[in-house]
Amino acid sequence: MNELFGTLPDGTPVHRWALERAGVRVRILSYGGIVQSVEVPDREGRAGDVVLGFPDLDGYLAHPEPFLGALIGRYANRIAGARFPLDGVTYALAPNNGPNSLHGGERGFDKRVWDVTAVGHGLRLTRVSPHGEEGFPGRLEVSVTYTLDERGALGIAYEAVTDAPTPVNPTNHSYWNLAGSGSAAGHELRVAASRFTPVDADLIPTGELADVTGTRFDFRQGREVGTGYDHNLVLDKGVTPEPVEVAELYDPESGRVLTVATTEPGMQLYTADHIGAPFAPGAGVALETQHFPDSPNRPEFPDTVLRPGEVFRSATVYGFGVR
């Protein structure tokens, strides 16, 4: 089921699609592939929306910077100096985060209208990112499939092919608040990550993979998430062909539990400390499954370059429950 959600200034229509299964209802926009809402029951069976979103298209157009619920690409997170070398050529990107490139540039995947097709218990979103878009080389054909399985878990599967070598590192930028309102700082987080990537003042990795033991980045046993995070956690499992559970977020008030399974080697923990009105700092927790920030400039990090003849694949599953 889909409906007209609004119209962009250039007249392009934006539609909203609804998925519902096993007591979970998800609404997704063709603009930015945005997850606008995810309604799940609490321990008393009362439904509540557990992601941050705006009620209308104007909200997303007026407040693009938080990337609420959006698909991010071609490259999630930061690329230092808005440039990277590849096969002997240095490519310049849009510096939209100080001197650095963030989340694909000035007009990344989050600000594009995607083609949407219903597929079973899900939606398949597609678009072509032309050669040179935001400075990235190669014509990239991208598809993202959102599904709800028989348990009501939200799956996000990414695929891409290219006609020239290019970095690819997409993610979804939903902010989770399992209480449905207020602050998410009191949520309890567990992450199977024994290391993290320290960053400099511009949030660019130093290249070190540091041990979390004795630091505020140690979430292996589960504890209150708090605030002050915009960091990549190095998942112990590494890259895997199928999603493996790596994290759990729990809200003691509502009893809601969110689990995260992914094929990716990293997860950016962002506690929304710099989110602007109408939201307050700490209103949500972003758990962005990804490869590491600045990997195109860090050959020691897991490779993010997609080459002709290869198929990029990545998958993340968000599961819901109560206790």
C-alpha positions in Angstrom: 0.0 0.0 0.0 1.3 3.4 -0.9 0.1 7.0 -0.7 1.3 10.4 -1.9 3.3 11.9 1.0 4.2 15.2 -0.6 5.9 17.0 -3.5 9.5 18.3 -3.8 10.0 21.9 -4.9 10.8 20.7 -8.4 7.4 18.9 -8.6 8.7 15.4 -8.0 6.1 13.4 -6.1 7.2 11.5 -2.9 5.2 8.4 -1.9 5.0 6.6 1.4 4.7 2.8 1.7 3.5 0.8 4.6 4.6 -2.7 5.6 2.9 -4.6 8.4 3.5 -8.1 9.7 3.6 -9.9 13.1 2.4 -6.8 15.0 5.1 -4.5 13.5 4.2 -1.6 11.2 6.9 0.2 9.2 6.5 3.3 6.9 9.1 4.0 4.2 9.4 7.0 1.9 10.6 7.0 -1.7 12.5 10.2 -0.8 15.8 9.1 0.7 14.5 5.6 1.3 13.6 7.0 4.7 12.3 4.8 7.4 9.7 7.3 8.7 8.2 5.2 11.5 8.5 1.7 13.1 5.6 0.8 15.4 6.1 -2.1 17.8 4.3 -3.2 21.0 5.7 -2.6 24.5 5.5 -5.2 27.3 1.9 -4.3 27.9 1.1 -4.7 24.2 0.8 -1.0 23.5 2.1 0.1 20.1 4.6 2.9 19.9 6.8 4.5 17.3 10.5 3.7 18.1 12.3 5.7 15.5 12.7 9.5 15.1 10.9 11.0 12.2 8.9 13.9 10.8 5.1 13.8 10.2 5.4 15.5 6.7 7.9 15.9 3.9 8.5 19.6 4.8 10.1 18.4 8.1 12.7 16.3 6.2 13.4 19.1 3.7 13.8 21.7 6.4 16.0 19.5 8.6 18.2 17.3 6.4 21.3 17.2 8.6 20.2 14.6 11.1 19.6 12.1 8.2 16.6 10.8 10.0 15.9 7.2 9.0 17.6 7.7 5.6 19.6 5.5 3.3 23.2 6.8 3.3 25.6 6.5 0.3 27.7 6.1 -1.6 29.9 6.2 1.5 28.5 6.3 5.0 30.5 8.3 7.6 33.5 10.4 7.0 36.3 10.5 4.3 39.2 12.7 5.5 39.9 15.8 3.5 37.1 15.0 1.1 39.5 13.0 -1.1 40.9 9.6 -1.6 43.4 7.8 -3.9 42.2 4.8 -6.0 44.4 3.0 -8.6 46.8 6.0 -8.9 44.1 8.7 -9.2 43.0 11.1 -6.4 39.3 11.8 -6.4 37.9 15.0 -4.8 34.6 14.9 -3.0 32.3 17.6 -1.6 33.6 18.8 1.8 30.3 19.0 3.6 31.6 18.3 7.1 34.3 20.8 7.7 37.2 19.7 5.5 35.7 16.2 5.2 33.1 14.4 3.2 30.2 13.0 5.3 27.5 10.5 4.3 28.0 10.7 0.6 28.3 14.5 0.2 26.0 17.5 -0.3 23.3 15.4 -2.0 23.8 11.8 -1.2 21.4 8.9 -1.4 19.4 10.4 1.5 18.3 13.3 -0.8 17.3 11.3 -3.9 14.0 9.9 -4.9 14.2 6.1 -5.3 12.1 3.9 -7.6 10.0 1.6 -5.3 8.5 -1.8 -6.2 6.6 -4.1 -3.8 8.2 -7.5 -3.4 6.5 -10.1 -1.2 6.6 -8.8 2.4 8.8 -5.9 1.4 9.9 -3.2 -0.9 12.8 -3.0 -3.4 14.2 0.5 -3.9 16.5 1.2 -6.8 18.4 4.0 -8.4 21.5 4.7 -10.6 24.2 6.9 -9.2 25.9 8.3 -12.3 29.7 8.5 -12.7 30.9 11.7 -11.0 28.0 12.0 -8.6 29.3 13.9 -5.6 32.8 13.2 -7.0 32.7 9.4 -6.9 33.9 7.5 -9.9 31.8 4.9 -11.8 28.2 4.4 -12.7 26.7 2.6 -9.7 23.5 0.6 -9.9 22.0 0.3 -6.4 19.2 -1.7 -4.9 18.0 -1.7 -1.3 15.3 -4.2 -0.1 13.3 -3.6 3.0 11.5 -6.7 4.3 9.5 -7.8 7.4 9.9 -11.5 8.2 7.5 -13.8 9.9 8.7 -12.5 13.3 8.3 -8.9 12.3 12.0 -8.3 12.0 13.0 -5.5 9.7 15.6 -6.6 7.2 17.7 -4.2 5.0 19.6 -5.8 2.1 21.9 -3.8 -0.1 23.3 -4.7 -3.6 25.3 -2.7 -6.0 27.3 -3.1 -9.3 29.6 -0.6 -10.9 31.3 0.0 -14.3 34.5 1.4 -12.7 36.2 1.0 -9.3 34.6 3.0 -6.6 34.2 2.9 -2.8 30.8 1.7 -1.6 29.7 1.7 2.1 25.9 2.3 2.5 23.9 2.2 5.7 20.6 3.2 7.2 20.6 6.2 9.6 17.6 5.5 11.9 17.6 6.9 15.4 16.1 4.4 17.9 14.1 5.4 20.9 12.4 2.4 22.3 10.4 4.5 24.8 8.8 6.3 21.9 9.5 9.7 23.4 11.9 11.6 25.7 15.6 10.7 26.0 17.2 7.4 24.9 20.2 8.0 27.2 18.8 5.5 29.7 18.6 2.7 27.3 20.9 -0.3 28.0 23.2 -1.3 25.1 25.2 -4.4 24.6 27.7 -4.7 21.6 30.0 -7.6 20.8 33.0 -5.3 20.0 36.3 -5.6 21.8 37.9 -2.8 19.8 37.0 0.7 18.5 38.6 3.2 16.1 39.9 6.2 18.0 39.4 9.5 16.2 40.9 13.0 16.0 39.2 16.3 16.6 37.4 16.0 13.2 36.2 12.5 14.1 38.6 11.0 11.5 40.1 7.6 12.6 43.7 7.7 13.6 44.2 4.2 12.1 44.5 2.5 15.5 42.2 -0.4 16.5 42.1 0.2 20.3 41.1 -2.2 23.0 37.8 -1.2 24.7 38.9 -2.7 28.0 38.7 -0.1 30.8 37.2 2.6 28.5 33.8 4.1 28.0 33.6 2.2 24.7 33.2 -1.2 26.4 29.6 -2.3 25.9 30.4 -6.1 25.9 28.4 -6.8 29.1 25.6 -4.3 28.5 25.1 -1.1 30.3 23.4 2.3 30.1 24.3 3.9 26.8 24.5 7.5 28.1 25.6 10.3 25.7 28.8 11.6 24.0 29.3 9.0 21.3 29.9 9.3 17.6 32.4 6.4 17.2 32.9 3.3 15.2 32.9 0.0 17.2 34.9 -2.8 15.6 32.6 -5.9 15.7 34.4 -9.0 16.9 32.9 -11.2 14.1 34.3 -9.1 11.2 32.8 -9.4 7.8 30.4 -12.3 7.5 28.4 -13.7 4.5 25.1 -13.7 6.5 23.9 -11.4 9.3 25.2 -12.3 12.8 23.7 -10.7 15.9 26.1 -8.2 17.3 24.0 -5.8 19.5 21.0 -5.4 21.8 19.3 -2.2 22.9 16.9 -2.4 25.8 14.5 0.2 27.3 13.7 -0.8 31.0 10.6 1.5 31.0 8.7 0.0 28.1 10.4 -3.4 28.1 11.1 -3.1 24.4 14.2 -4.8 23.0 16.0 -4.1 19.7 18.5 -6.6 18.4 20.9 -5.9 15.5 22.4 -8.6 13.2 24.6 -7.6 10.3 27.2 -8.8 7.8 29.2 -5.6 8.4 32.5 -5.4 10.4 31.6 -2.1 12.2 28.8 -0.1 13.8 28.8 3.6 14.3 27.3 4.5 17.7 25.9 8.0 17.6 23.9 9.3 20.6 22.4 12.3 18.8 24.3 14.8 21.0 24.2 17.4 18.2 20.7 16.8 16.8 18.7 20.0 16.5 15.1 21.2 17.1 12.5 19.9 17.2 14.4 17.1 18.8 16.6 17.3 22.0 20.1 16.0 22.3 20.0 12.3 23.2 16.5 11.8 21.7 17.7 8.7 19.9 20.5 6.2 19.4 21.8 5.5 15.9 23.4 2.1 15.4 24.8 2.4 11.9 26.1 -0.9 10.5 29.0 -0.2 8.2 32.6 -0.6 7.1 35.0 1.8 9.0 35.1 5.5 8.5 37.8 6.8 6.1 38.6 3.3 4.8 39.4 4.7 1.3 42.4 6.4 2.9 43.2 3.5 5.2 44.5 0.4 3.4 44.9 -1.3 6.8 41.1 -1.2 7.3 38.7 -3.7 5.6 38.4 -2.8 1.9 35.4 -0.8 0.6 36.3 -0.7 -3.1 33.8 -2.3 -5.5 35.2 -3.3 -8.9 33.5 -4.1 -12.3 32.3 -7.7 -12.4 31.8 -7.8 -8.6 28.5 -7.6 -6.7 28.4 -5.6 -3.5 26.1 -7.2 -0.9 25.4 -6.2 2.7 22.5 -7.0 5.0 21.3 -5.9 8.5 18.3 -7.2 10.4 16.6 -5.2 13.2 14.6 -7.6 15.5 12.0 -6.5 18.1 10.9 -8.1 21.3 10.0 -7.4 25.0 11.1 -8.5 28.4 
